[in-house]
Amino acid sequence: MPGRDLFTFAVLAMTQAAREILEQPRLAADEISGSSPNQANRRIRETLARDLALPLDRFVINLDRYGNTSAASIPPARDKAQRGARINPGERALDPAFGAGLTCGSALIR
C-alpha cells in the first residue's frame, strides 16, 4: 500500500472518529485526561494530538515496548496509563483506533 496515502487516511479517519464520539456528550478535547490511540507510529499520534488540540503528553506511548500491534495496542496502553496514574478513576479517556481493512473507530471511557 502507498504509505503516505495510508497515513493520511488513518489520521483523518481517527481524528473524525474521535471528534464524533466527543460530540455525543458534548465534550471538548481539553476535558480528556488521556488518550491511548493505537500505536501504529509516532507520526500518527503526533498528528492526531495536533488535530485534536491535545497536548502530546496526554497520549500514552508504548510503541517502543511492543511495536505496531495495530488496534490491539490499546489495551496494554490503557493498562500502562492506569497503573501509572496518568488516567485516574472518573477521568475521561479517548481511544481512537485504526486497523486492518481500513477500519477505524473511537471509544470514550470514564
Order of alpha helices (4+ residues) and beta strands (2+ residues): alpha-beta-alpha-alpha-alpha-beta-beta
